[in-house]
């Protein structure tokens, strides 16, 4: 399976400094600040190590361990890139709304978003105003990842990769001790 990571190595100084249409994004680089730490490079590396085909879209991309990197402050993403693939959105307020709409309309199989619920409330209002039905938003995984009490980017990346593995491989996310019946084993001793 392919994993598409919409990311940004810079953070937006203002609310989503982009001009976009269905397939194209143009980022106003003057409204984005220096390089910041992101979960995206860690997620890309781990997924690549696990054998996934990784496509990173980052207007300000530096070094990513990925099969494809799409960069530049103007880029085009046809639906075929996201169709039937797992999408992770970690755009740091640069093009959140567009990435969610593109992923939904492009037919992504799963969509996870690195975003707080407070931020999601603002962005999802925009997505609904753009004509996306609420039922299509129910499949979003916001915030992305499993609860492992993550405190930093590397931990958050493991949380997200764990969720991707769970979803793509059909796992439950439950502890193996519960699934395999450890308590029963103890009772039977």
N, C-alpha and C positions, 0 to 999 in steps of 0.2 A: 504494500500500500504506500501511496505517496502522502507525505505530510507537507502542507503548505503553511509556512510561518510568515504572517504579515507582521513586520517589526519596524522599529525606528531606533537608530543609535543616537538620535538627538531627541530632546524633549521639546514640546511646543510651549512657547512663552505665552501664546494666546490660544483661544479655543479653535482647534482644528484649522490651521492655516493652509487650506487647500482649495483648489478649484478642481471639480471632478465631474465626470459623466459616468455612464454605465461601465466603461472599460478603462478609462484614463484618469490618472491622478497627476496633478501638478502641485508640488509643495512649495510654498514660499519659504525658502531656506533662511531668509533674514529674520523670520519669526520663530526659528528653532535654535535652541542653545546647545552648547558644546556636547561632547560625548558623555553619556551617562551609562552606568551599569544597567544591564538589562538581563532578563532571564533568557531571552531568545538565543544568544550564542551557546549557552549551556544546554538548552533544550535541543538545539540543532546537533550539537556534538554527541549527546547521549543517544539521540534517535539514530544518527548516522552509525554510531558504534553498534547499535542493535540491529542494523541491517535495513532500516527504512530508507526510502528514497526521499530526500529532504530538499524542498525548494524554499528559499528564503527571499522575501520581498522586503527590501529595506532601502529607502531613498539614500541613506547615508552609510551604506554598508562598508564595513571594514573587513576584517577576517572572520569568515564563518566556515565551519566545517560542514559543507553542504554539497549536494550534487549540482544544484543550480543556485545562483544568486542573481536576483534582478535588482539593479540599483539605478540611481539617478533621480533627480528631483522631478522628472516627468517620466512616467512609466505607464505601460498598458498591460492589463491582465485580462485576457479573454476567458470566457466561462470555462473552457476546456481545462484550464489550469486547476480550478477548484472542483470541478465536477467529479462527484463520487469519491472525493478525497477528504481526509481529516484536515481541518484548518485550525490553526492557533493564531489568535490575534493578540499582539503585544505591541501596540503602536504608540504608546505613551502620549495619547491625546493628539497625535499628529493627524491620523486619518481613521479613527475608530469607526465613525458612522459609515463611511464608504466601505471599509473592510467587512463590516457585518452585513450590509446590504449586498455587496458583491458575493459574499459567501453563500447567502441564502438564495439569491436569484441565480447564482451560478450552479447551484445544486450540490453544494458540499454535503458529504455524508454525515459529518460531525463538525460542530463548531464550538471551540472553547475560547474564552476571552479572558485575558489577564486584566481584571478590572474590579474595582470595589462595587458594592451594591449602590452606594451613593452616586458614583459616576455612572453606573448602568442606568439609573433612573433618568438621568439627563439624556444620555445617548439613545436609549430605547424610545423615549418620547419622540426624538428626531426620526428614528427609523419608522415608527408608526405614522408620523406625519408625512413621511416619504411614500406611504402606501403599503407598507409591509404589514400583513395581518398578524395580530397577536398570537394566533395559533402557531405560526411559523417561528415565533420567538421562543416558544416553550422548549424547543430542542437545544437552545443555547446552554452552554456550560459556563455560567458566570457565578462566582469567580472560578477560573480554571484550576484544576488540581484536586488532589485528595487531601483530607485533613491529616497532616503529619506534624502539625504545629510548626510550620516553616517560619523562619525569622529572617532569612537572607536570600539573595538571588539564587545561590546554588541549591539551597533547600527547596525553594519554590520550584526550581527547575525539576528536581527529582519528583516533587509532588505532581507536577504536570505530566512528566514522562510516565509516572506510575498510572495516572488516569488514562493516558493514551494507550498504554499497554493493556489495561483493564478493558477498555472499550474495544480496541481492535482485535483482541484475542478472546473476547467473550467472558472475561472474569467477573467476579462479583465485588471485589474490593474488600471482602471480609477476611479476617485473619484465618490462615490455614488451620490453626489449632481448632477453630470452630467448625470449619468445613470437614476436616478429617476426623473429628470426633474424639479429641483428646480427653474431654471430660468423661465420656463413656469408657474410654480405656482405663482411666483412673478408677472409676466405679467398679469395673470388672476385675481389678487386681485384688 
